[in-house]
Amino acid sequence: MSEENKIILLGTGTSTGVPVLTCDCKVCNSKDSRDQRLRTSAYVEYNGLKLIIDCGPDFRQQILENKINDFDAILMTHGHRDHIAGLDEVRAFNYLKGKIVDVYSSIETIKALKIEFPYIFDPGEYDGPPLINFHIIEKEPFIIKNQKIYPLPVKHGNMNILGFKIGELAYITDASYIPDGTIEKILESKLLVINALRKQKHASHITLDEALDYIKKINPKKACLTHISHFLGFYDDVQACLPQNVILGYDGLKINI
């Protein structure tokens, strides 16, 4: 992989992925690979820094398919299983790269990880748990390898979760509401990645129209939609209806920043 500033969407699906188990809808039966979505995750390279954002249940497959051989840290947006369930897979990086993996998350996400992976925090008789340094994200920006990263508070239903601003990239997923203070931090970003679950209203995720409204407010040079369900429709049909500067994300999509 080159040293250019870029993001690779490792997964762009909602918690069920697409196709959805037992679903026989047209989207779930689509032969277009862009309609087949693993759980949402991303790989970012920025000024030489290599980051993973979220590691859900498809993490191993995503790393293999995108030939990612190393990274500097994992950023966690929140503690739902579709964003954390693959954390055990970092053991391979412990063994083969000889490194302890750095994970940055909120204290709420740490609590979820302790329930999901108790043996990471208290191995007991467990042999060979993942070796991880956990860093708690507060309100202030933090620095990894000289790159400042801004946490972006958003609401996910009743949950407080995080997006991230990394240089000219703003990454937000699973949001149901983006506060004005967060919007101000990312105005006119070069690239905004934002969730757009479906067209119908949802209690904990913004809709396609709501995502487009936020894009208008933030006014990025380019925007990309992620965390997509089968209800949104076929890739080609949705993309044809989007503004010129908005891309419907799909698994494996690489965007230069």
VENDAZI-V215027 format. One record per run of one state. SS is the DSSP state (@ for helix, = for strand, . for the rest). FROM is the first residue (numbers start at 1). LEN is the number of residues. If there is no record, write none. Layout:
SS/FROM/LEN  SS/FROM/LEN
//
This chain:
./1/5  =/6/6  ./12/1  =/13/1  ./14/4  =/18/1  ./19/14  @/33/3  ./36/1  =/37/1  ./38/1  =/39/1  ./40/1  =/41/6  ./47/2  =/49/5  ./54/5  @/59/7  ./66/7  =/73/3  ./76/5  @/81/4  ./85/2  @/87/11  ./98/3  =/101/5  ./106/1  @/107/10  ./117/1  @/118/4  ./122/10  =/132/5  ./137/5  =/142/3  ./145/2  =/147/10  ./157/2  =/159/8  ./167/2  =/169/3  ./172/5  =/177/1  ./178/2  @/180/6  ./186/5  =/191/5  ./196/12  @/208/11  ./219/3  =/222/5  ./227/1  =/228/1  ./229/1  @/230/3  ./233/2  @/235/6  ./241/5  =/246/3  ./249/5  =/254/3  ./257/1
//
